[in-house]
Amino acid sequence: MEGAELANSQTKEAYPIAVDNFGLTSLDELVGDLVVYRSLEPISGQIPGLKSARHQLGLPTPSVPRKQDESYAQVALWILKQAQERRNSAVEELLFIGDTLSGDGNTFQVMRSLRGASELPLDNGASVGLGDAEVLPSACFIGNEKPREPEQFIADEDTGMFEANRWSQLVDWIRWAQGNGLRLDENTVVVLDLDKTAIGARGRNNRAIDVARLKGLYRTVGSLLGDKFNAALFAQHYEKLNRARYHHLTGDNQDYLAYICLVLNNEGLDCTDLLARIEDGAVQTFEQFVRYAEVCIAGGGRVGEAMRQAHESVNMAVSMGDPTPFKQFRREEFVATLEHMNNMADSVPAEERFSQEICITQEVREAVLWLKERGCLIFSFSDKPDESSIPHVTRHRGKLPIHKAKTHATGVSIADQLRKL
């Protein structure tokens, strides 16, 4: 089943908020090359990343921290400090724009509380590090549009969290941050999440991102299994395992989930036995799963050559601590994502794009440009794998990276309200 078919299976309903098209643009307008994906290495070659930070921060090798890890926040803040130094500025304030409390919100909380993350100037021109009970002056916006509910937000001055059910409430968030004393100037760093925030706004347009990912996944599995691919069974396993109760196995990592479902779809393996082992706890982690699959695949001619090579690639990546082991899937996801950007005519109404075209979130666009005009550093951090975001040097010749690809900006304009702040 292709991603477009998944999207078209949705019931079409009128979007209850008046939204418009605002022309073609790209993420490049907002952040340029100041983008960091899962590898924690900035696309901009001018700013160092994880490889340079490891020694200074005392991080273990070779693993790459994930967004839920404290070390991820440490590296992110270190990168922001390097970027600010190159602008002759400091990290005195932190803004965070994202879509999930568990991911973005947790990273924000760690970043704002790290001691020694910044130096606050004193009136006499000296400087002092953050104290034990102090946090970096900061504010975090978490957006998840719920258009059929009354408009509301929850703001907590103690945590710096601002949860909104409209993306247009970015105006209220900025006003709230200013009211709490944030200057929003050249010493302010803004961490911008990409997927389901800057593009594919959660609650509004996020389905299009999921559709593209599934399209890439189905293409990958189809190419590896050929006529033996059972799409219905794959969907069944995917739906079953894509739940919090199986996060011990999948790590909430689409690479892990995709590969597990691929193995379960291969008729050369005893999937009934494998599912039973997962259920009874004999196979609890992805590493254990890969070892189990290795025993089965190495046991003889039970799988095709394409599947064998895919397994060897995943097995090697896992042994090296790579959090993105199923690279074949991610490279197909990259192509599918581009196919769902600017894939509809300019004349198509904004609300009709939401399930099939990955759009720039206009409210985020306008808020970021407003902050940029005030001198804030805008830097994008995304847990999205580099392989699904940047073209492969030989396989994707002529294709643009995701952050430079044009697509339509859709949403609600907040520019007039921002000008009045």
URHU-V443916 format. One record per residue. N is the residue number from 1. RES is the residue in one letter. OMEGA is omega in radians with two decimals (NA if undefined). BURIAL is # if it has 9 or more other C-alpha atoms within 8 Angstrom, else .. Layout:
N_RES_OMEGA_BURIAL, N_RES_OMEGA_BURIAL
This chain:
1_M_3.14_., 2_E_-3.13_#, 3_G_-3.13_#, 4_A_3.12_#, 5_E_3.10_., 6_L_-3.14_#, 7_A_-3.09_#, 8_N_3.12_., 9_S_3.12_., 10_Q_3.02_., 11_T_-3.13_., 12_K_3.09_., 13_E_3.11_., 14_A_3.13_., 15_Y_-3.00_., 16_P_3.08_., 17_I_3.13_., 18_A_-3.13_., 19_V_-3.10_#, 20_D_2.97_#, 21_N_3.14_#, 22_F_3.06_#, 23_G_-3.12_., 24_L_3.05_#, 25_T_3.11_#, 26_S_3.08_#, 27_L_3.12_#, 28_D_3.11_#, 29_E_-3.06_., 30_L_-3.00_#, 31_V_-3.06_#, 32_G_3.10_#, 33_D_3.11_., 34_L_-3.09_#, 35_V_3.07_#, 36_V_3.08_#, 37_Y_-2.97_#, 38_R_-3.12_#, 39_S_-3.07_#, 40_L_3.03_#, 41_E_-3.11_#, 42_P_3.07_#, 43_I_3.09_., 44_S_-3.13_., 45_G_-3.09_., 46_Q_-3.06_., 47_I_3.14_#, 48_P_-3.12_#, 49_G_-3.02_#, 50_L_-3.09_#, 51_K_3.12_., 52_S_-3.07_., 53_A_-3.04_#, 54_R_-3.06_#, 55_H_-3.07_., 56_Q_-3.11_., 57_L_3.13_., 58_G_-3.11_., 59_L_3.12_., 60_P_3.06_., 61_T_0.05_., 62_P_-3.00_., 63_S_3.09_#, 64_V_-3.12_#, 65_P_3.02_., 66_R_-2.99_#, 67_K_-3.11_#, 68_Q_-3.11_#, 69_D_3.10_#, 70_E_-3.12_#, 71_S_3.06_., 72_Y_3.13_#, 73_A_3.11_#, 74_Q_-3.12_#, 75_V_-3.14_#, 76_A_-3.13_#, 77_L_3.09_#, 78_W_3.12_#, 79_I_3.14_#, 80_L_3.11_#, 81_K_3.11_#, 82_Q_-3.14_#, 83_A_3.14_#, 84_Q_3.11_#, 85_E_3.13_#, 86_R_3.05_., 87_R_-3.06_., 88_N_3.11_., 89_S_-3.12_#, 90_A_3.04_#, 91_V_-3.11_#, 92_E_3.09_#, 93_E_-3.13_#, 94_L_2.98_#, 95_L_-3.11_#, 96_F_3.11_#, 97_I_-3.10_#, 98_G_-3.04_#, 99_D_-3.13_#, 100_T_3.08_#, 101_L_-3.05_., 102_S_-3.14_., 103_G_-3.09_#, 104_D_-3.11_#, 105_G_3.13_#, 106_N_3.11_#, 107_T_3.11_#, 108_F_-3.10_#, 109_Q_3.13_#, 110_V_-3.10_#, 111_M_-3.07_#, 112_R_-3.05_#, 113_S_-3.11_#, 114_L_3.11_#, 115_R_3.10_#, 116_G_-3.12_., 117_A_-3.14_#, 118_S_3.02_#, 119_E_-3.10_#, 120_L_-3.10_#, 121_P_3.05_., 122_L_-3.11_., 123_D_-3.10_., 124_N_3.10_., 125_G_3.08_., 126_A_3.14_., 127_S_-3.12_., 128_V_3.10_., 129_G_3.12_#, 130_L_3.14_#, 131_G_-3.10_., 132_D_-3.02_., 133_A_-3.08_., 134_E_3.06_., 135_V_3.08_#, 136_L_3.05_#, 137_P_-2.93_#, 138_S_3.08_#, 139_A_-3.10_#, 140_C_3.07_#, 141_F_3.05_#, 142_I_-3.10_#, 143_G_3.05_#, 144_N_-3.02_#, 145_E_3.07_#, 146_K_-2.94_#, 147_P_-3.12_#, 148_R_3.06_., 149_E_3.06_., 150_P_-3.13_., 151_E_3.13_., 152_Q_3.04_., 153_F_3.09_#, 154_I_-3.13_., 155_A_-3.10_., 156_D_-3.10_., 157_E_-3.13_., 158_D_-3.11_., 159_T_-3.07_., 160_G_-3.07_#, 161_M_3.11_#, 162_F_-3.11_#, 163_E_-3.04_#, 164_A_3.07_#, 165_N_2.97_#, 166_R_3.08_#, 167_W_3.11_#, 168_S_3.13_#, 169_Q_2.97_#, 170_L_3.08_#, 171_V_3.13_#, 172_D_3.13_., 173_W_3.13_#, 174_I_3.10_., 175_R_3.12_#, 176_W_3.13_., 177_A_3.11_#, 178_Q_3.13_#, 179_G_3.11_., 180_N_3.01_., 181_G_3.13_., 182_L_-3.07_#, 183_R_-3.13_., 184_L_-3.10_#, 185_D_-3.05_#, 186_E_3.08_#, 187_N_3.08_#, 188_T_3.07_#, 189_V_-3.12_#, 190_V_3.07_#, 191_V_-3.10_#, 192_L_3.03_#, 193_D_-3.11_#, 194_L_-3.05_#, 195_D_3.07_#, 196_K_3.02_#, 197_T_3.12_#, 198_A_3.01_#, 199_I_3.08_#, 200_G_-3.03_#, 201_A_-3.14_#, 202_R_-3.13_#, 203_G_-3.08_., 204_R_-2.96_#, 205_N_-3.05_#, 206_N_3.14_#, 207_R_-3.11_#, 208_A_3.09_#, 209_I_3.12_#, 210_D_3.13_., 211_V_3.12_#, 212_A_3.13_#, 213_R_-3.14_#, 214_L_3.09_#, 215_K_3.11_#, 216_G_-3.14_#, 217_L_-3.13_#, 218_Y_3.09_#, 219_R_-3.11_#, 220_T_-3.11_#, 221_V_3.11_#, 222_G_-3.13_#, 223_S_-3.12_., 224_L_-3.07_#, 225_L_3.11_#, 226_G_-3.11_., 227_D_-3.13_., 228_K_-3.13_., 229_F_3.12_#, 230_N_-3.04_., 231_A_-3.12_., 232_A_3.13_., 233_L_3.11_., 234_F_3.13_#, 235_A_3.14_., 236_Q_3.13_., 237_H_-3.13_#, 238_Y_-3.14_#, 239_E_-3.11_., 240_K_-3.01_., 241_L_-3.12_#, 242_N_-3.10_#, 243_R_-3.07_., 244_A_-3.10_., 245_R_3.14_., 246_Y_-3.13_#, 247_H_3.07_#, 248_H_-3.14_#, 249_L_-3.04_#, 250_T_-3.11_#, 251_G_-3.04_#, 252_D_-3.08_#, 253_N_-3.09_., 254_Q_3.07_., 255_D_-3.12_#, 256_Y_-3.11_#, 257_L_-3.11_#, 258_A_-3.10_#, 259_Y_3.09_#, 260_I_-3.12_#, 261_C_3.06_#, 262_L_-3.13_#, 263_V_3.14_#, 264_L_-3.12_#, 265_N_-3.08_#, 266_N_-3.05_#, 267_E_3.10_., 268_G_3.14_., 269_L_3.14_#, 270_D_-3.04_., 271_C_3.09_#, 272_T_3.11_., 273_D_-3.12_., 274_L_3.11_#, 275_L_3.11_., 276_A_3.12_., 277_R_3.09_#, 278_I_-3.10_#, 279_E_-3.09_., 280_D_3.05_., 281_G_3.13_., 282_A_3.05_., 283_V_-3.02_#, 284_Q_-3.10_#, 285_T_3.14_#, 286_F_3.12_#, 287_E_3.08_., 288_Q_3.11_#, 289_F_-3.12_#, 290_V_3.11_#, 291_R_3.10_., 292_Y_3.13_., 293_A_3.13_#, 294_E_3.11_#, 295_V_-3.11_., 296_C_-3.07_#, 297_I_-3.13_#, 298_A_-3.05_., 299_G_3.12_., 300_G_-3.07_., 301_G_-3.07_., 302_R_3.14_#, 303_V_3.10_#, 304_G_-3.09_., 305_E_3.13_., 306_A_3.12_., 307_M_-3.14_#, 308_R_-3.14_#, 309_Q_3.11_., 310_A_3.14_#, 311_H_-3.13_#, 312_E_3.13_., 313_S_3.13_#, 314_V_-3.12_#, 315_N_-3.14_#, 316_M_-3.13_., 317_A_3.13_#, 318_V_-3.13_#, 319_S_-3.14_., 320_M_3.12_., 321_G_-3.13_#, 322_D_-3.13_#, 323_P_3.12_#, 324_T_-3.02_., 325_P_-3.06_#, 326_F_-2.99_#, 327_K_3.12_#, 328_Q_3.09_., 329_F_-3.08_#, 330_R_3.11_#, 331_R_3.04_#, 332_E_3.09_#, 333_E_3.10_#, 334_F_-3.14_#, 335_V_-3.13_#, 336_A_3.11_#, 337_T_3.09_#, 338_L_3.14_#, 339_E_-3.14_#, 340_H_3.03_#, 341_M_-3.09_#, 342_N_-3.11_#, 343_N_3.12_., 344_M_-3.07_., 345_A_-3.14_., 346_D_-3.06_., 347_S_-3.11_., 348_V_3.12_., 349_P_-3.07_., 350_A_-3.04_#, 351_E_3.12_#, 352_E_-3.13_., 353_R_-2.83_#, 354_F_-3.10_#, 355_S_-3.01_#, 356_Q_3.14_#, 357_E_3.07_#, 358_I_-3.02_#, 359_C_2.94_#, 360_I_3.11_#, 361_T_-3.02_#, 362_Q_-3.14_#, 363_E_3.09_#, 364_V_3.13_#, 365_R_-3.08_#, 366_E_3.11_#, 367_A_-3.13_#, 368_V_3.13_#, 369_L_3.09_#, 370_W_3.11_#, 371_L_3.13_#, 372_K_3.13_#, 373_E_3.12_., 374_R_3.09_#, 375_G_3.14_#, 376_C_3.02_#, 377_L_3.11_#, 378_I_-3.08_#, 379_F_-3.08_#, 380_S_3.04_#, 381_F_-3.12_#, 382_S_3.07_#, 383_D_3.11_., 384_K_-3.14_#, 385_P_3.08_#, 386_D_-3.08_#, 387_E_3.13_#, 388_S_-3.07_#, 389_S_-3.05_#, 390_I_-3.11_#, 391_P_3.05_#, 392_H_-3.00_#, 393_V_-3.14_., 394_T_-3.06_., 395_R_-3.03_., 396_H_-3.12_., 397_R_3.11_., 398_G_-3.13_., 399_K_-3.14_., 400_L_2.99_., 401_P_-3.07_#, 402_I_-3.05_#, 403_H_3.08_#, 404_K_-3.12_#, 405_A_3.13_#, 406_K_2.99_#, 407_T_-3.09_#, 408_H_2.99_#, 409_A_-3.11_#, 410_T_3.09_#, 411_G_-3.10_#, 412_V_3.14_#, 413_S_3.07_#, 414_I_-3.03_#, 415_A_-3.13_., 416_D_-3.13_., 417_Q_3.13_., 418_L_-3.14_#, 419_R_-3.10_., 420_K_-3.13_., 421_L_NA_.
